[in-house]
Amino acid sequence: MPTPETLSLLENPDSEPLILLESDLTEEANFGSRTLIVTKSAVEVREPGGATLLRTEVSDLRGARTEPLVSGGRLLLRLKSGEEITAISFSLTHSHQFSEAARGIEQLAEGKDFQINLTSERTRCAKCNRLLPEKDGVCPNCVNTSKTMLRIASFLAPYKKQAIFLALMACVSTGLNLLPPKLQATILDHFNEGLRSLPFLYQMVGFWAITLVAVAGLQILNGRLMTFLGTHISSDLRTAVYRSVEFLQLNYFDKKPVGAIASRVTQDTERVWFFLVDGLPFFLINGLMLIAVTGLLLSINWVLALCILAPLPLVGFISVRAWKPISNLFHRVSQKMARVHMHLNESLTGIRVVKAFAKEDHEYERFQKRSNELRDAAARADMTWYTAFGVMTLCVSLGTVIHWSVGGYMLFTNRLSLGEFYMIHAYLGMVYGPLQWFAQVNNWFSRAMAGAERIFEIMDMTPEPAARKGLNQVVTGAVTFESVRFGYDKSNPVINGVSFDVKAGEMIGLVGHSGAGKSTTINLLSRFYEPDAGRILVDGIDYREFDLRGYRSQIGIVLQEPFLFHGTIAENISYGNPGASLEEIMEAAKAANAHDFILGKPDGYDTMVGERGSRLSGGEKQRISIARAILHNPRILILDEATSSVDVETEKQIQVAIQRLVSGRTTFAIAHRLSTLRNADRLIVLERGKIAEMGTHEELMTKKGAFYKLVQTQSQINEIIGIGTGA
């Protein structure tokens, strides 16, 4: 936040500040305070005392950008004179805000609408100021349990009848559990009074046996019904959160590791399931039992009842006081467990890279470190739990001691019968026995609530605009980029002011150095991201007006590293058209030059491809990917380095397949080997996010500009490594 001195200087400013940001580094990159003030007319940087370190008029600026540095960055102002000056330095904590500030300064310099978002990711809880387990995550200490429980309960709606029946059975079960001590007390009182009747004894024992059978039957029904409800609700939660994850915007997946996202669907829903199946029945039945037994004890002998229940508040106090710290410790355990899972997932997925660099020992040491962190966190949590549990066990024992002291005195002075003494002793176990486990239930409850909150956080996130209904029509494939600007870091656009027109059925080759903006262009065209500025038109209509799913269904993509799902070859080819017949699948495979090698497999089209297509070669996977695109029959086709990872002979077969695929379709192609773009109608050469050149292959070679230099450079490299002469 800006210092009070800075704020006092702004009480009567010449113009209202549009941006007011506090940095945590000085010009020498030491820890210190500096304030950035941006108005419509000027950019200023001030010291804490108010002294101006830098002032630049907006009219003198051409733009602004941020430059990343080790553990921080700096804001650079680009002057119209061509000079670039450092305005202010900042740590990584403030990188997002200063990136947005650079974007805002550039908007002012270019005379555009001022639209920025200075809201940064939260690292601390706004309520208790504790560090969050993850940025913008849920604070386990401040989870609104009542609200979360109500949301979980909303998933009970399809199972309302079963839930009502379960509650009724829980009440009946509680009443039946209270009968055996009463029957036993009646037997003892009759014996103590000299009424020794065997028929009466067997009658009471018979009632007792019938009660036990009924209790066992109800216990089985309760357990089966609770399991039904718990598993169905957790399954509904799991599928709901998975569907929410599928429709999240792609930038969410750019920020979150796959393992962390997967844990929301699996680990967090498992915690909810565990509580619903084990914790909630325990809490429900024993809660009812506690209320009923307390009432019975007071009705038998209220003085003795008050005495033996005296430690009860102490047990409750310890349980409540220990719950929060213990739940936080167990939440930390779950965090460490998630890190172990993330590392395990990452290292096993990249096992080929690990082995290629002989880094098994390095990965083992990293895993061992995370495993030890999990061990230490788990040990601390469990030790704290057992300490609290031991104290509560002592309190339970005190209740028994009080009963034998006070109750024994009443028994000897004939103020209490032997049957009543025994009945109170039996009921005492029903009160204190479950009570010492309520802290464990609290632990289950806190874990489940934290997990549920993380689940609902995903479900409440802003999804892609797929739910918004738009135009749903077949496109011809005419594409127009109008002054499109986009950057993953908004202050450093990857493409900036890109404009071009593509006719329906035209093939466009995207060319440029790595980082020039080729992949970003096709990501925007696929609507994985949307422009920060400018428009993308398809058939003359802003593509944001189309129904998202309907629009994407008309786009086909063939990637450099084709992704195949675990299943058969036929299933992978028909992925975009699951209703296709085997004849249609075979026709697509023939067009992709894949039919012959598929028939050479032992199981033909029923051959399992393995995880990510691991049982197929790179060329085979690529041709199946092309067959999948052919069967999908898209109106706009995207080829992203489709032949860069195969040998020359396979490339020829793939090129023939691609020629069949592009026929009659608007095609955007990125190629590693520039010679493969000879057949493109036009080439667009990108440099630093802008169009450097545009024209046919022959026109650009004749021009001897940026494209010609790229071809010459590639030819020289090919000659050196002995691949060929390139173009």
N, C-alpha and C positions, 0 to 999 in steps of 0.2 A: 504494500500500500504506500502511496506517496506520504512524505513526512509532513508534520504539521506546518513547518516553515514553508514548504512548497505550496501547500494548500492556502496558506495565508496570502501568498503572493498572487493567487488566482482569484481573490475575492472580487477584484474589479479588473479583470483582464480586458485587453482590447477586443478579443473575440473568445468565444467559449471553446475550451479544449475539446477536440474530438477524440484524442487519445491521451491518456495520462497513465504512464506505466513506470513502476519503480524497478530498477535493475539492482542486482546484488554484487556487481563487479565494477571496479574502476577502470580507467583507460589502460593501466598496467596489468590488468587481469588479476588484481588483488581483490580480496573481499572488501566491499564498500558499497555505498549507496549513491546512485545516480537516478535522475528522473527525466524521462522522455515526455515532452509536451508537444503535441501536434495540434495546430489550429488550421483553419482554412487558408491562412496566409503564410505560416512559418512552421519550421521544425526547430525545437530548442532542446538542449540538454543542460540540466542544472545540477549543481552540488546540493547537499542537504541544507546548507545555509541559505541557498537561494541564488548564489552566484551563477551567472550564465557561462557555461563552458563552450557552447556551440549554438549558433543561430543561423539558419539558412532559410531564405525565402522560398516558398513553394514555387514561385514563378521561375526560379533559377534551377529547379530540379527536373531531371528527365525521368527519374524513377528511383527505386530503392530495392534492396534485397538483403537477405541474411546470409552470412557465411559461417558454416559450421566449423568449430574448432574442437580441440580436445576438451571434453567435459564442459563445453559451452559454445558460444558463438558471438558474432558481432553484427550490428546493423550497419550496412553501408549505404550511403546516399550517392546516387549517380547524378552529377551535374550536367547541364546542357553543354558545358565546355568540354565534356569528355572525361573530366577528372572524376575519381571515385574516392570519397572520404569516409573515414570511420566515425560514426556518430556515437555509438554506445556499445559496451560489451555486456554479456549476460551469461548466466550459467544455464545448464540444460533444463533446469526447473522452469525457466521462463521462455524457453525456445518457441513454444507455440504462440504465446502472446506477441512476442516481437516479430515472429513470422507474419502474423496477421497485421501488425503495425506497419511492416514494410509494404504489405499489400495495400493497406489504406493510404499510405503516402504516395504510392504509385498511382492509385485512383485519383488522388487530388492533383498530382502533377499532370496527369493526362486529361483532367477535366471530366472524369467519369463519375457516376453515382458512387457515393461513399457507402460501402457495404462490407463490414468486417465482423468477425466474431471473436471477441477477446476472452471468452470463457475458456479457461484451461482445465485440463484433467485434474480431478481432485485426488490428492494423496493423503489427506487427513479428513476425518469425519467432521462435518460442519456442526454436529451437535456436541460431541465429547472431545473433539480434537485429537483422537487417537489415530495412529497411522492405519490406513486401510490395507487390507490384505493384497489388493491390487488397485491400480488407478481407476477412479470412478466406480469402485466396487462397493460392496455392501459392508457396513460396519457390524460385526457380529454382536457388539455390545449394545447397539441401539436398534436392533431388529424389533419392529412393531409386531409382537407375537400374536396379539389379538386379531390384527388386520390380516396377518399371514394365515392364521388358522381359519379365518372366515373364507379366504380365497381357496384354501385346501378343501374346506367344507363344501364350497360351491361345486367341486368335482363329485360330490355325493349325489347330486341331482338325479343322475340316471339310476342310482341305486337307493332311492328313498325308502322303498318298502323294506329292503334288507336291513337298512340302518335302523329303522323303527323297530323291527323285529329283534334286532340285536340288543337294543336298549331295554326292551321288555324282558328278554331272557337274562340280561345282566341283573335286573332287579329281582327276578324270581330266583336266580342262582344265589344272590346275596342272602335272601330270606332262608333258603334251604341250608346254606352253610351255617346259619345261626342255630339250627335245630339240634345237631348232635350234642353240644355242651349242655343244652337244656334237658335232653333225654338222659344224659349221663348224671346230671345233678339230681334228677328225679329218682333214678335207681339208687344213688348213694343215700339220699334222704330217707327212702323207704327202708333201706338196710339199717341205717343208723337209728331209726325209730322202732326197730324190731319187727318190721313187716317183711319177713323173708319169704316171698312168694315166687316160686320158680316160673309159674305161668306169666306173672307180671314181668319178671325179668326177661323172659323170652319175647314177650310182647313188645317191650321197650327196645330190645335188641333188634327185633324184626323191623320196627319203625326206623331204627337207626340204619339198618342195612338198606331198606328201601330208599331212605334219604341219600345214602352214599351212591347208590345206583343212579338216582335222579340227578344228583350233582355231577357225577361222571358223564352222564348223557348230555346234560346241559353244557358241561365244559367242552365236550367234543363238538357239539353244535356251535357253541360260541367261537371256538378256535377255528373251525372250518369256515364259518361265516365271516369272521374277522380277517382270515387269510384271503378269502374271496374279495372282500372290500379293499383290503390293503393292496393286494396285487393288482386289482383292476384300477384303483385310483392312481397308484404309482405308474402303471402302464399308460394310463391316460395322460399323466403329467409328462412322462418320458416322450410320448409321441407328440404332445403339444409343444414341448420345448424344442424337439427336433425340427418340427415344422417351422417354428419361429426362427431357429438358426438358419434353416435353408433360405428363408426370405430376407435375412439381414443384408444390409448393403455390403458391398465387397470390401470397403475400407475397414470394416470391423475385422475381417479376416486378415487384413494387412497388419493389424495391430496385435491381435491375439494369437498365441501359439495354438496349433491344432490340438495338442494334448490338453490345454486349459479349457478349450471349448468342449472337447469330448467329455471332460470330467463333469461338466454341467449336466450333460445328458445321462451319464451313467452313475457317477459317484454321488451326485447330489440327489438324484431321484432314488437311489438305493437307500440313502439316509432317511428320506421321507417314508419309504416302504418299511424300513426296519422299525421306525417309530410307530407307524400305523398298525403293523402286525404284532409287535411285541410290547411297545411302550404304552400305546393308548389303551389296549385291553387291561393291562396291569393297573394303569392309573384309574380307569373307569370302575372296574370291579372292586379294587381295594379302597378307592375313595368312597364308594357306596358302603363298603364294609365298615370303614372307619366311622362314618356317621351313624350307621345302625348300631354298632357295638357300643359306641359312646352313649347313645340313648339308653340301651339296655343296662349298661353298668350303672348309670345314674338312677334307673328305676329300681335296681336291686338294692343298692346301698350308696346313696349319693355322697356320704362322707368318705367312704373308702374309695369311691370312684374318683373323687377330686384329688385324693392323696396319690393314688397310683398313676393318675394322668398328669401329675405336676411336672414331670420331666418332658412332657409332650411339647410345650412351647420352646424348650431348649433345643429339642431335636429339630423342630421347624426353623428356629433361628439359625442353627448351624447349617441346615440344608439350604436356606435362602442365601446366607452370607457366602457359603462356599460355592454356590451354583455359578455365579458370574465368573469368578476367577478360574474355576475348573473348566467351565465351558469355553473360556478364552484360550486356555491351555490346549484343550482338545481341538479347537479351531486351528490353532497353530500347527498341531499335529497333522490335520487334514491338508494344510498348506504345504508342509514338508512332503507329505505323501504325494500331492499333486506334482511337486517338483521331481520326485523320483519317477513318477509315471511319465512325465514329459521327457526326461532324459532317456528313459528306457525306450519310449516310442521313437525318439529322434535317432538314437544310436542304432537301433535295430533297422529302422527304415534306411539309414545311411550306412549299413554294414559293409557294402562294397567299397565305399570311400574310406571307411575305417581301416579295412584290410589293405587297400591300395597304398595307404600311407603308413602302414604298420603302426597304427595308433591304438592297438588294443589295450596296452598298458595305460596310456593316457586316458582313454575312456573309462577304464576300470577305476583309476584314481578319482576321476570326476564323479563316477557313480558311488564310489565308496564314501566320498565326502558328503554327498547328498543323503546316502543311507545313514551315515553317522549323525547327521543333523536330525533326521527323522527319529533315530534311536534316542538321542538326547531329549528331544521334545516329548516323545512318547513316555520316556522314563520320568521326566519331571511331572507330566500330567497325571500319570498313574500313581506316582508317589504321593502327590498332593491329594488325589482322590482317596487313597487308602488311609491317609492320615485323618481326613474328615470322616471316613467310614468307621474308623476305629473309635473316634470320639462319640459318634452316634450309637455305636454298639454298647459303649459304656452307659449311655443314657438309657438304653433299652434295659440293660441289666439292673439299673437303679430302680426302674419301675417294678421289676420282679422282687427286688429286695424290700421295697416299700410295701408291696402286697403281702409278703410273708411276715413283715413286722406288724403293720397295722391290722391286716386281715387276720393274722394269727392271734393277735390280742383279742379281736372281736370274736373269733371262734372259741377261744378259751373262756371268754366271759359270757358265752351263749347269746351274743348279739348278732351272730351269723351262723347259719347252719353249715354242715360239712358240704352239702350239695351246692350251696351258694358260693362257698369258698372255692370249690373246685371249678364251678362254672365261671366265676370271675377270673380264675387263673387261666382257663382255656381261652376266654375272650381276650385276655391281656395279650396273648401271643398273636391273636388276629389283628390287634391294634399296632403293637410295636414291631412285629415281624416285617410286614410290608413297609412300615414307615421308614425303616433304615435303608430301604432300597429306593425311596422316593428321590434321593439325590441322584442315583443312577438314572432314574427315569427323567429327571431334570436334564441330565447330561444328554440322554437320547433326544429329549425335546429340543434342547438348544442346538444340537447338531442338525436336527431335522428342520428347525426354523431357519437356521442360517443357510442350509441347502435349498430350502424352498424359496427363500428370499432371492438367492442367486438365480434360481430357475425363473421366478417371476420377473427379475430384472431383465433377463433375456427376452421374455415374452412381451415386456412393456417397451422394448426398444423400437425405434422408428424403422419399419421395414422398407424394403424397396417399394416403389409405387406400384407394385403388382396388383394390389387390391383396388387401386383407382381405375375405374373403367374408362377406357378411351376408345379411339377409333380402332376397329378390328377389321381390317381390309387387306386384301392381297396387294403387295407393292410390286411395282415394275423394277425397282432397283436404282432409280436415279438419285444420286447423292450429292448434296451441296454442303460444304463447310463455309460458314460466313464468319470471318474474324474470330475463329475459335481460339480460346485461351484455356489452358488447364495445367495445374501443377499439383502433385501429391503434397508438396510443401507449397502453400499458396503464394508465398513470396518469391518462389523460384519456379516459374512456369516451365513445364517440359515442352509444351508447344505454346506459341504466343503469336496470335494474329494470323493463323493459318486459314487460307481461303482457296477453294478450288471447286470445280464442277465436274461431276462424273455422269455420263449418260448411261441409261439402262443398257446392260449387256456389255459394257466396256470393261476391259481388264487394265487395272492400274498397278504398276509396280512401285513400292515404297522403298527408297534407297537412302542410305546414309550411314555415318559412323555409329558405333554403339552409343546409346544415350541421345541420339538425335531426335527421337520422338516417334519412331515408327510403330513400336508396340503400343504406345500410348494412343496413337491415332486409331488403331483398330480396337483398342479397349473402349474408346469413346464411341466408335461406330457400333460396337456390340452393346452399348449402353450399360457397361459394367460401371462406368463413371459418367457423370454429366458435366458439360463445360462450365467453367467458372465464369466465362464471358463468351459472347457470340452465340451462334445457333448452328445446329446440324439439321438439315432438311432432307427428308426422304420423300420423293415424288412431290416436292414443293411444299411439304407439310413439316412443321417442327416435330421431330421424332418423339418429343416428350408428350405429344398429344395422342400417340398411338397407345393401344393397350400393350403393356410391357411384355407379357407372355406371348401375345399374338405376334408382336414385332420380332421377338427373339426366335420364335418358331420358324421364321422365314430367313434366318441366318444360319449358315453352316460354317464351321471352323475346323481346319486341319492344322494341328499344332506341330511344332518342331519335335516335341516329345509327346507322342500320342498317348492318351490315357485310356487303357482298357479296363473294364470292370471284371471282377472275378466271375466267370461264367463261360458259356460256350462261345465259339466264334460266331454262330448264327445270332445269339442273343446280343452280342456286341455290335454286329452290323445293323441289327434292327432296333438299336437303342432309341433312335429318334423317330422310329416308325414301328412301334411294337406290334401293330396289327398286320404287318407285312407277311405275305406267304413265303414259303421256302423258295418258290420259283422267282419271286421278286428279289429275295436275298441273293440268290445265285446270279441273277442278271446284274445286280449291283457289284457283286464280287468279280464277275467277268469284266465289267467295265473298268474296274480298279486293278486288273491284272493280278487278282488274288485267287481266282478260282482254281488254277492248276496246283498251286502249293497247298491250298486247303484240301483238295482231293488226295494229295500225297500224305496227309496226316492219317494215322490209324483210324480215328473216329470222324474224319471229314469235318463237316460243319458242326458236329457235336463235340469237337475237341475242346477241352477246358484250357483256357488261356493262362490260368494262374493269376495270382495277385499282381495287378498292374501290367498284366500281359507278360509275366516273367518267363513263360515257356515258349515265347516266340522271339524271333530275331527283330532287330530294329526295322528292317525293311518290311517284314511281314506285318508288324504292328502298324506301320505307316499305311500300307495298302488296305488293311482292314479299316483304318480310320478314314481313308478316302472312300471306301465302299459304304461306310456308315453315312458319310456326307452325301454321296450320290443317291442313296435310298431316301435320305431325308428330303432331297429335292429342294434346296434353299433358293431364294431369289437373290440373296447377296451372299457371296462366298468369300471367306477369309483364309488365306494360306500363309501361315506364319512359319517361315523357314522349313517348309515341308520336306525338303530333300537334303538338308545340311548334314544329317547324321548317318547317311547310308553310303555304300560304295557306288562306284560309277555305273556298274551294270544294273544294280537295283534302281539307281537314279533314273536310268533310261526307261525302265518299266514304269516307274512312278510318274515320270514326265508324260508318257503316253496316256496314263490314267488321268492325270490332271487335265490334259487337253480335252478329254471327253467330259470331265467334270465342269470345266469353266464354260463350255459351250452354252450360249444363251443366257448366261448369268453375269451379273455385275460382280467383278472379282477384284479384291485387293490382295496383292501378293508381296510378301517380304521374302527375299531369297538371299542366302549366304553367298552362293555363286552368282555373280551378276550376269553371267552369260545365260542363265536360265530365264532371264526376263526379256530376252530378245523378242518374244512373241507378244509382249504387253503392248496394248494400244498406246499407252503413255507411261512415262516414268516421272515420279515426283521425288526430287532429291531434297532431303531435309538436312539442315545444318542448324544446330543449337535451337531447335524448336521452330524454325522458320523455313519457308520454302526457298531454297537456293536456285533451283532450276526445275523446269517442267518441259517435257517434250517426248518424242519417240526416241528409241535407242539410237537410231542413225543421226537424228538431229542433235542429240546431246554429245555424241562422239565427234561429230563435225564441229560443234561449238568449242570443244576442248576446254570445258569448264570444270566444275566440281565433279560431275559424273565421270568425265574422261580421266581425271586424276585418280578416282577410286578404282576404275578399271585397270589403269596402269599399275597402281600399287598392288592390286590383287594378282595381276599377271606376273609381276616380279616375285611375289611371295610364292606363287604356284611353281614358278621355275626353280626357286631355291629349294623347295621341299619335294620337287619331282612329281607333282601331281599332273601338271600339264601346262598349257600356255594360256589358260583362261579365255578372255575375250579375244 
